[in-house]
Amino acid sequence: MLRKTCSLIGLAILAVAPSSWATSAPTAIASRQLPATALAKMKPQHPSESLKKYGVRKNAGIKPAVSSGIPGIDSVVNWSGQFETPGYDSNGNPQSVWPYTMVGNSPQSRQSALISAPVVPVTVELLAPDGSVALTFGPDGKVITAALESPEFVPNFYTNGFGQFNDQMMRAEFANVLHGGGDDDWHTILFPKLRKGRTIKVPYLTAGGTPAWYYFTNAAGQPILVAIDDETFGNLLFPATYPVDNSTPVGAAELAGDITTHDISSFLFNNTVLFSGGDINNCCIIGFHSYDFEPGTPKNGNLPRLYVLNYASWLSPGLFLFGFQDMTPWSHEMAETFNDPFDNNLTPWWLSVDPFTGGGNCQNDLEVGDVVEVLDSLNPVSTIPGNGLTYHPQNEALFPWFAFESPSTAKLGAYSFPDETTLTSLSPGPLLPGCVAAP
């Protein structure tokens, strides 16, 4: 999270405005302009928790169960299991049994799952101080087509077989359960559905009076990327109350039936990233996965409704280092959705550190992309040929890495997919909270 300049979708639209605005607005807008060269110092990243609260905030909490899936919810098909290894929970208490829930049917069942995957393009309108539209960013037809024809949906060859990216990832990490079974015995297949585009309008200032957005320009002064305050973005994307209305992309898509509780839905942005803490130097979040929780209705037996979804930004080439471009953010979030759809799969504490840059992540959850996104010198991104486009999905950590299995029971004894050389060793452990070595 690097290719043709013509694929950039940063559209600079100067709105027609009253004369009183005409003299002040250009100055106000120009104050939000930053050079694209500044992005070289900013790390593309995915938040571990901060932005996941928005869709979940109406939920009292759900817990995984060792069964065919989480009982008593209306959501995407899922299954549950557990692994055993010594570790410590978030409070530093010893724990050895770790339940988890994943998308699809269990590999033991040998039953495939077919899942609808709506793609909702989202346009961002950046508002000037008077509320008029100053700049517009959004995915055009080329980006949308590239997404629909990406390895998320189009089968490719991998070391363990032929299929969609996430399906083959799951088959790789549970190869020991499949025991060399035929290629048709267990799959989790996505069916893409392009849905109506939605729009969010980003105010000039946050609720606290700080800048809600900035934009980056290339050497010619053309806008190529927008950065939005993460708190503002979360409130604009998700419905805050029940019943939902159509004032947010997620709420509008739910009301229109464009996304359902049985889907994995993607809200696709273009060159749209987030910054946190009100500080543009805390940039750039390029995606997150979560779910929108809505109460049940008599129609679904009053079961809590969980709309599993993600925000991901398609990235133009050359914006970020280490090959982060096109589908990198999206592949990260989709892979994590498959492995942790409800953001509640806790694991022993793990530490992932790049041996040369020193950058790293310390976490205790089954977030397969977070392990690799910091490994700048270890091939964090793979390349997969497509129809006139080379795609750049992120490499992902496999389940045995989180279970501290040695050797790995995944295909080829790997800890990462699709590049098995990205992760070749386990995290140190057991670790206490904060990744401090246990005594």
C-alpha positions as CSV (number, residue, x, y, z in Angstrom):
1,M,0.0,0.0,0.0
2,L,2.7,1.7,-8.5
3,R,1.4,2.1,-12.3
4,K,-0.2,4.4,-14.8
5,T,-0.7,8.0,-14.0
6,C,-4.0,7.9,-15.9
7,S,-5.4,5.5,-13.3
8,L,-5.2,8.2,-10.6
9,I,-8.7,9.2,-9.5
10,G,-8.0,12.3,-7.5
11,L,-10.4,14.6,-9.3
12,A,-10.0,18.3,-8.4
13,I,-13.4,19.9,-8.7
14,L,-13.7,23.6,-7.9
15,A,-17.3,24.2,-7.1
16,V,-19.1,27.3,-8.3
17,A,-19.6,29.4,-5.2
18,P,-20.7,32.8,-4.1
19,S,-18.3,35.7,-4.5
20,S,-17.8,36.0,-0.7
21,W,-16.5,32.5,-0.7
22,A,-14.4,32.8,-3.8
23,T,-11.6,34.8,-2.1
24,S,-11.4,32.9,1.2
25,A,-12.0,29.3,0.0
26,P,-8.9,28.9,-2.2
27,T,-6.7,29.9,0.8
28,A,-8.6,27.6,3.1
29,I,-8.3,24.7,0.7
30,A,-4.7,25.4,-0.1
31,S,-3.9,25.2,3.6
32,R,-4.9,21.5,3.5
33,Q,-2.5,20.7,0.5
34,L,0.5,18.5,1.1
35,P,3.2,17.2,-1.3
36,A,3.0,13.6,-2.3
37,T,6.7,13.3,-1.4
38,A,5.6,13.4,2.3
39,L,4.0,10.0,1.9
40,A,7.4,8.4,1.7
41,K,7.7,9.2,5.5
42,M,4.3,7.8,6.2
43,K,3.6,4.1,6.8
44,P,0.5,2.5,5.3
45,Q,-1.2,0.6,8.1
46,H,-4.3,-1.0,9.3
47,P,-5.8,-0.2,12.8
48,S,-5.9,-3.0,15.3
49,E,-9.0,-1.7,17.2
50,S,-9.7,2.0,17.0
51,L,-11.9,2.1,14.0
52,K,-13.6,-1.2,14.5
53,K,-15.8,0.3,17.3
54,Y,-18.2,2.1,14.9
55,G,-20.2,-0.8,13.5
56,V,-20.0,-2.7,16.7
57,R,-20.9,0.0,19.2
58,K,-24.6,-1.0,19.3
59,N,-23.5,-4.6,20.3
60,A,-23.2,-5.9,23.8
61,G,-20.6,-8.4,22.6
62,I,-20.6,-11.9,21.0
63,K,-18.4,-14.8,22.1
64,P,-17.0,-17.7,20.0
65,A,-18.2,-21.2,20.8
66,V,-16.6,-24.5,19.8
67,S,-19.4,-25.6,17.5
68,S,-20.5,-25.3,13.9
69,G,-20.4,-21.5,14.4
70,I,-21.5,-18.7,16.7
71,P,-25.0,-19.6,17.8
72,G,-27.9,-17.1,18.0
73,I,-26.8,-14.6,15.4
74,D,-27.8,-13.7,11.8
75,S,-24.6,-13.3,9.9
76,V,-22.2,-14.7,7.3
77,V,-21.7,-18.5,7.5
78,N,-19.1,-19.3,10.0
79,W,-17.5,-22.1,12.0
80,S,-15.6,-22.3,15.3
81,G,-12.7,-24.3,16.7
82,Q,-10.0,-24.0,19.3
83,F,-6.3,-24.6,19.7
84,E,-4.1,-25.1,22.7
85,T,-0.8,-23.5,23.5
86,P,0.5,-21.7,26.6
87,G,0.1,-17.9,26.6
88,Y,-1.3,-15.0,28.5
89,D,-4.6,-13.1,28.1
90,S,-5.0,-9.3,27.8
91,N,-4.7,-9.0,31.6
92,G,-1.6,-11.1,31.9
93,N,-3.4,-14.2,33.2
94,P,-2.2,-17.6,32.0
95,Q,-4.3,-19.1,29.3
96,S,-3.9,-22.3,27.2
97,V,-7.1,-22.8,25.3
98,W,-7.9,-20.3,22.5
99,P,-11.3,-20.4,20.7
100,Y,-11.7,-18.9,17.3
101,T,-14.3,-18.4,14.6
102,M,-13.7,-18.2,10.8
103,V,-15.8,-17.7,7.7
104,G,-17.3,-20.7,5.8
105,N,-17.8,-24.3,6.9
106,S,-15.3,-26.2,8.9
107,P,-12.6,-28.1,6.9
108,Q,-13.6,-31.2,8.8
109,S,-17.1,-31.0,7.2
110,R,-15.7,-31.1,3.7
111,Q,-18.6,-28.9,2.8
112,S,-17.9,-25.8,0.6
113,A,-19.5,-22.4,1.3
114,L,-20.7,-20.0,-1.4
115,I,-20.8,-16.4,-0.2
116,S,-22.1,-13.3,-1.9
117,A,-19.5,-10.4,-1.9
118,P,-21.1,-7.1,-2.7
119,V,-18.7,-4.3,-3.8
120,V,-20.0,-0.8,-3.0
121,P,-18.0,2.0,-4.6
122,V,-17.8,5.1,-2.4
123,T,-17.1,8.6,-3.6
124,V,-15.6,11.2,-1.1
125,E,-16.6,14.8,-1.4
126,L,-14.4,17.2,0.6
127,L,-16.3,20.2,1.8
128,A,-15.0,23.8,1.9
129,P,-15.7,26.0,5.0
130,D,-19.1,27.1,3.5
131,G,-20.2,23.5,2.9
132,S,-19.7,23.5,-0.9
133,V,-17.7,20.7,-2.6
134,A,-14.0,21.5,-2.9
135,L,-12.6,18.2,-4.1
136,T,-13.9,14.9,-5.1
137,F,-12.2,11.5,-4.9
138,G,-13.7,8.2,-6.1
139,P,-13.2,5.0,-7.9
140,D,-13.8,5.2,-11.7
141,G,-14.8,2.4,-14.0
142,K,-11.2,1.2,-14.4
143,V,-10.7,0.8,-10.7
144,I,-14.0,-0.9,-10.3
145,T,-13.4,-3.3,-13.1
146,A,-9.9,-4.0,-11.8
147,A,-11.4,-4.9,-8.4
148,L,-14.0,-7.2,-9.8
149,E,-11.4,-8.9,-12.0
150,S,-8.8,-9.2,-9.1
151,P,-7.6,-12.4,-7.4
152,E,-10.2,-11.8,-4.8
153,F,-12.7,-13.3,-7.3
154,V,-10.7,-14.6,-10.3
155,P,-9.0,-18.0,-9.7
156,N,-5.3,-18.2,-10.0
157,F,-2.6,-20.9,-9.5
158,Y,-1.0,-21.1,-6.1
159,T,1.4,-23.7,-4.7
160,N,-1.4,-25.6,-3.1
161,G,-3.9,-25.4,-6.0
162,F,-6.1,-23.3,-8.3
163,G,-8.7,-20.9,-6.9
164,Q,-9.6,-17.6,-5.4
165,F,-7.0,-15.9,-3.1
166,N,-8.8,-16.4,0.2
167,D,-10.1,-19.9,-0.6
168,Q,-6.5,-21.1,-1.4
169,M,-5.2,-19.3,1.8
170,M,-7.7,-21.3,3.9
171,R,-6.9,-24.5,2.1
172,A,-3.2,-23.9,2.8
173,E,-3.6,-23.2,6.5
174,F,-5.8,-26.3,7.1
175,A,-3.9,-28.6,4.7
176,N,-3.4,-31.0,7.6
177,V,-7.1,-31.4,8.1
178,L,-7.7,-32.0,4.3
179,H,-5.0,-34.7,4.3
180,G,-4.4,-34.3,0.6
181,G,-8.1,-34.5,-0.3
182,G,-9.2,-33.7,-3.8
183,D,-9.4,-30.1,-5.0
184,D,-13.2,-30.1,-4.9
185,D,-13.8,-31.2,-1.3
186,W,-13.6,-28.0,0.7
187,H,-13.8,-24.4,-0.6
188,T,-15.0,-21.0,0.5
189,I,-16.0,-19.2,-2.7
190,L,-16.9,-15.5,-3.1
191,F,-19.4,-14.3,-5.7
192,P,-18.9,-10.6,-6.5
193,K,-21.9,-8.3,-7.0
194,L,-21.4,-4.7,-8.0
195,R,-23.8,-2.5,-6.1
196,K,-24.9,1.1,-6.3
197,G,-22.2,3.7,-5.6
198,R,-22.5,5.8,-2.4
199,T,-21.1,9.2,-1.3
200,I,-19.8,10.6,1.9
201,K,-19.4,14.3,2.5
202,V,-16.5,15.2,4.7
203,P,-16.8,18.5,6.6
204,Y,-14.0,21.0,6.6
205,L,-13.6,20.6,10.4
206,T,-14.1,17.8,12.8
207,A,-16.6,18.0,15.7
208,G,-13.6,19.2,17.8
209,G,-12.7,22.0,15.4
210,T,-9.6,20.4,13.9
211,P,-8.9,19.7,10.2
212,A,-11.1,16.8,9.0
213,W,-9.2,16.3,5.8
214,Y,-6.0,17.0,3.8
215,Y,-5.0,16.2,0.3
216,F,-1.7,15.3,-1.4
217,T,-0.6,16.6,-4.8
218,N,1.9,15.4,-7.3
219,A,4.7,17.5,-8.8
220,A,2.2,19.1,-11.2
221,G,-0.1,20.2,-8.4
222,Q,-2.8,17.6,-9.2
223,P,-4.6,16.0,-6.2
224,I,-3.8,12.3,-6.0
225,L,-4.7,11.2,-2.5
226,V,-7.0,12.3,0.3
227,A,-6.5,11.7,4.1
228,I,-9.5,11.9,6.4
229,D,-9.7,12.1,10.2
230,D,-10.5,8.6,11.3
231,E,-13.1,9.5,13.9
232,T,-14.9,11.7,11.3
233,F,-14.7,8.9,8.7
234,G,-16.1,6.3,11.1
235,N,-19.1,8.4,11.9
236,L,-19.8,9.1,8.2
237,L,-19.5,5.5,7.1
238,F,-21.6,3.6,9.7
239,P,-25.1,4.3,11.0
240,A,-24.9,5.4,14.6
241,T,-28.4,4.5,15.8
242,Y,-31.2,2.1,15.2
243,P,-33.3,2.1,13.0
244,V,-30.8,3.0,10.3
245,D,-31.4,5.6,7.7
246,N,-29.8,6.3,4.3
247,S,-27.5,9.0,5.6
248,T,-24.4,6.7,5.6
249,P,-23.1,4.4,2.9
250,V,-23.5,1.3,5.2
251,G,-27.0,2.3,6.3
252,A,-28.1,3.1,2.8
253,A,-26.8,-0.2,1.4
254,E,-28.6,-2.1,4.2
255,L,-31.9,-0.4,3.6
256,A,-31.7,-0.9,-0.2
257,G,-30.9,-4.6,0.3
258,D,-27.5,-4.1,-1.5
259,I,-25.8,-5.8,1.4
260,T,-27.2,-8.5,3.7
261,T,-26.1,-10.3,6.8
262,H,-25.1,-13.3,4.8
263,D,-22.6,-11.4,2.7
264,I,-19.0,-10.2,3.0
265,S,-19.4,-6.6,1.8
266,S,-16.6,-4.3,0.6
267,F,-16.9,-0.5,0.6
268,L,-14.3,0.4,-2.1
269,F,-12.6,3.8,-2.0
270,N,-9.8,5.1,-4.2
271,N,-6.7,6.8,-2.9
272,T,-8.5,7.6,0.4
273,V,-6.6,7.0,3.6
274,L,-7.2,8.0,7.2
275,F,-5.1,9.7,9.9
276,S,-5.6,9.3,13.7
277,G,-5.5,11.5,16.8
278,G,-6.2,14.6,14.8
279,D,-2.6,14.6,13.5
280,I,-1.8,14.2,9.8
281,N,1.6,12.8,10.8
282,N,-0.3,9.8,12.2
283,C,-1.1,8.7,8.6
284,C,-2.0,6.4,6.8
285,I,-4.7,3.9,7.6
286,I,-5.6,2.2,4.3
287,G,-8.3,-0.2,5.4
288,F,-10.1,-2.0,8.3
289,H,-12.6,-4.8,8.6
290,S,-15.5,-4.9,11.1
291,Y,-19.3,-5.5,11.1
292,D,-22.3,-3.4,11.5
293,F,-24.5,-4.6,14.4
294,E,-28.2,-4.1,14.2
295,P,-30.9,-5.6,16.5
296,G,-33.0,-8.5,15.3
297,T,-36.5,-8.2,13.9
298,P,-39.5,-10.5,13.9
299,K,-38.7,-11.3,10.3
300,N,-35.4,-13.0,11.3
301,G,-36.6,-14.4,14.6
302,N,-35.2,-11.4,16.5
303,L,-31.6,-12.6,16.0
304,P,-28.9,-10.0,16.3
305,R,-27.8,-9.0,12.8
306,L,-24.2,-8.7,12.0
307,Y,-23.3,-7.2,8.6
308,V,-19.7,-8.3,8.0
309,L,-17.8,-5.7,5.9
310,N,-14.6,-3.8,5.2
311,Y,-13.4,-0.4,4.1
312,A,-10.4,-0.6,1.8
313,S,-8.7,2.0,-0.4
314,W,-7.5,1.0,-3.9
315,L,-4.1,2.6,-4.2
316,S,-2.4,4.0,-7.3
317,P,1.2,3.0,-7.9
318,G,4.0,5.1,-6.5
319,L,2.2,6.5,-3.5
320,F,3.7,4.2,-0.9
321,L,6.9,2.2,-0.6
322,F,7.4,-1.6,-0.6
323,G,4.9,-2.3,-3.3
324,F,1.7,-1.3,-1.5
325,Q,-0.6,-0.6,-4.4
326,D,-3.9,-1.5,-6.1
327,M,-5.5,-4.3,-4.1
328,T,-2.9,-4.5,-1.2
329,P,-5.2,-2.9,1.4
330,W,-8.3,-4.8,0.3
331,S,-6.5,-8.2,0.2
332,H,-5.3,-7.5,3.8
333,E,-8.8,-6.9,5.0
334,M,-10.5,-9.7,3.2
335,A,-7.9,-12.2,4.4
336,E,-8.5,-11.0,8.0
337,T,-12.2,-11.2,7.6
338,F,-11.9,-14.8,6.6
339,N,-9.8,-15.6,9.6
340,D,-11.5,-13.3,12.2
341,P,-14.9,-12.1,10.8
342,F,-16.2,-10.8,14.2
343,D,-13.0,-9.3,15.5
344,N,-13.0,-11.5,18.5
345,N,-10.3,-14.2,17.9
346,L,-7.8,-13.7,20.6
347,T,-4.4,-15.4,20.5
348,P,-1.3,-15.6,22.7
349,W,0.6,-12.3,22.4
350,W,2.8,-12.2,19.3
351,L,5.6,-10.0,18.1
352,S,6.4,-9.3,14.4
353,V,9.5,-7.2,13.7
354,D,11.3,-6.4,10.5
355,P,14.9,-7.5,11.0
356,F,16.4,-4.5,9.2
357,T,14.0,-1.6,9.7
358,G,13.1,-2.5,13.3
359,G,9.4,-1.7,12.7
360,G,7.0,-4.1,14.2
361,N,3.6,-5.0,15.6
362,C,2.8,-6.4,19.1
363,Q,-0.7,-7.9,19.3
364,N,-2.8,-10.7,20.6
365,D,-5.4,-11.4,17.9
366,L,-5.7,-13.5,14.8
367,E,-5.1,-10.7,12.4
368,V,-3.2,-12.4,9.5
369,G,-2.4,-9.2,7.7
370,D,-1.0,-7.2,10.6
371,V,1.8,-9.7,11.1
372,V,3.2,-9.1,7.6
373,E,2.4,-5.4,6.9
374,V,5.4,-4.3,9.0
375,L,7.9,-6.7,7.3
376,D,9.2,-4.2,4.7
377,S,12.3,-6.1,3.9
378,L,10.7,-9.5,3.7
379,N,8.4,-9.3,0.7
380,P,5.2,-8.0,2.3
381,V,3.5,-8.0,-1.1
382,S,3.1,-10.7,-3.8
383,T,2.5,-10.1,-7.5
384,I,-0.2,-12.0,-9.4
385,P,-0.8,-11.4,-13.2
386,G,-4.2,-10.3,-14.2
387,N,-6.1,-9.1,-17.3
388,G,-3.7,-6.3,-18.3
389,L,-2.8,-5.6,-14.7
390,T,-0.3,-7.0,-12.3
391,Y,-2.0,-7.2,-8.9
392,H,-0.3,-6.8,-5.5
393,P,-2.1,-8.7,-2.8
394,Q,-0.4,-8.6,0.6
395,N,1.2,-11.8,1.9
396,E,-0.7,-13.1,4.9
397,A,0.3,-15.0,8.1
398,L,-1.2,-18.5,8.3
399,F,-3.1,-20.0,11.3
400,P,-0.3,-22.2,12.5
401,W,1.8,-19.1,13.1
402,F,-0.7,-17.8,15.7
403,A,-1.0,-21.3,17.2
404,F,2.8,-21.4,17.7
405,E,3.0,-24.7,15.8
406,S,6.5,-26.0,15.2
407,P,6.6,-27.4,12.6
408,S,3.7,-25.7,10.8
409,T,0.9,-28.0,9.7
410,A,0.1,-25.7,6.8
411,K,0.8,-26.6,3.2
412,L,4.6,-27.0,2.7
413,G,5.1,-26.4,6.4
414,A,4.6,-22.7,5.7
415,Y,3.7,-19.8,8.0
416,S,2.7,-17.3,5.2
417,F,0.7,-17.2,2.0
418,P,1.1,-17.0,-0.9
419,D,4.8,-16.3,-0.5
420,E,6.0,-19.0,1.9
421,T,9.4,-17.2,2.3
422,T,7.9,-14.1,3.9
423,L,7.5,-15.7,7.4
424,T,9.9,-18.5,8.2
425,S,9.9,-18.5,12.0
426,L,7.6,-18.0,14.9
427,S,7.2,-15.1,17.2
428,P,9.1,-15.4,20.5
429,G,6.9,-16.6,23.3
430,P,5.2,-17.0,25.6
431,L,4.8,-13.2,26.0
432,L,3.1,-11.1,28.5
433,P,0.9,-8.1,27.5
434,G,3.0,-5.6,25.6
435,C,5.1,-8.5,24.3
436,V,7.3,-8.6,27.4
437,A,9.0,-12.0,27.8
438,A,7.3,-14.1,30.4
439,P,9.5,-15.2,33.4
